[in-house]
């Protein structure tokens, strides 16, 4: 029996546009699980699995931050990294209209609009990193360099 063809997400399309090497991981049972629980379920090191967080700055501009799933975003460090007086998380209901993604499936790639994106500096420690593939139950594994080839990504110390 033929394997069911995975429907490509906008995140995958954006990465493919650059010709970057990546692995797409798809799995069931992710609904309602935290990033740490998903990493454990898949046998991945949570330190190299990154969650995508969307914030709004004091100026009204939106920013995307990527941090390891077991960590918390330090809002003061995040604000400093993007030159804002302060940033705070957007409300969950604002995520889909702003990015095109739902909570738990938000990828830094393929958003409706490109936002300044900053990733925790620990991403440099790994040959590959994992992050949302653009829907719940999907992850992309690629190098930091490949991600930076697809979208501008700045590194900074972002965790509490």
Secondary structure, 3 states (H helix, E strand, C coil): CCCCCCCCCHHHHHHHHCCCCCEEEECCCCCCCCHHHHHHHHCCCHHHEEEEEEEEECCCCEEEEEEECCCCECHHHHHHHCCCCCEEECCHHHHHHHHCCCCCCCCCCCCCCCCEEEEEHHHHHCCCEEEECCCCCEEEEECHHHHHHHCCEEEECCEC
